[in-house]
């Protein structure tokens, strides 16, 4: 199977595999070996934390890791599993930032799925108005999109800075040792290294059935209280009309996976994702904690 065919097959799978369209791509940590190398999964799913589709190796445009002030090192693909691409980090004695960026894909979205897609990414009023004008002219939805994923592996000597070369980034700010349950987390969203203002980002927890939205300020920054210990993902989609291709949309999806510790206890760095039974047992408590969060800046939908 040639590379072009595999890339197109991967893009079509993202469209057809689920009723939802805003498929996010994120990292999930699995284990750290005696040499300090992490095993990571990189995949795509309808809703965090369930990975459904691996990101094809051929689709990787950029993949790297960095610790403290050291140079970027390679994030090595190992094998494609049913639901994710397995990768291995370089050895690390402490905290590590890793990231990946896909090649761009092009698609034409079926008309019946556009409203759902815009709702899932919390599209701005300006985007909705632009699409209404295009629809009135009988134009199809054509889009060129790319995925950007980042994960923070907590520990000493962590470096929280923009990932070199990443076209869209979510940078955690503040204490490098990691957050505790109840802390306020701060983040900055960047596009081509510049602050991205007015972007809707959603925070999702591994045990909660719903997330909550925040909007970045003029400096691309956003803050939120983190009410639960465990694994989190920040997700956002920057969707805009192309400056190069008339009547075509450009989108960049970004995720940031990170851990929140329970009180003074660090999260179990070698634990895999919760089983479905464990997730169900914690469902009620997680729902209560998430529901207590203020809904967001004024919702767009």
Secondary structure as UniProt FT lines:
FT   HELIX           3..16
FT   STRAND          24..32
FT   TURN            34..35
FT   STRAND          38..45
FT   TURN            48..49
FT   STRAND          53..54
FT   HELIX           57..59
FT   STRAND          60..66
FT   TURN            68..69
FT   STRAND          73..74
FT   STRAND          76..80
FT   STRAND          85..88
FT   STRAND          96..102
FT   STRAND          105..109
FT   HELIX           111..120
FT   TURN            121..122
FT   HELIX           125..136
FT   TURN            137..138
FT   STRAND          141..153
FT   TURN            156..157
FT   TURN            164..165
FT   STRAND          168..173
FT   TURN            176..177
FT   STRAND          179..180
FT   TURN            181..182
FT   STRAND          184..191
FT   TURN            192..193
FT   STRAND          194..195
FT   TURN            197..198
FT   STRAND          200..205
FT   TURN            206..207
FT   STRAND          212..215
FT   TURN            218..219
FT   STRAND          221..225
FT   STRAND          230..241
FT   TURN            246..247
FT   STRAND          249..262
FT   TURN            263..264
FT   TURN            269..270
FT   HELIX           276..281
FT   HELIX           283..291
//
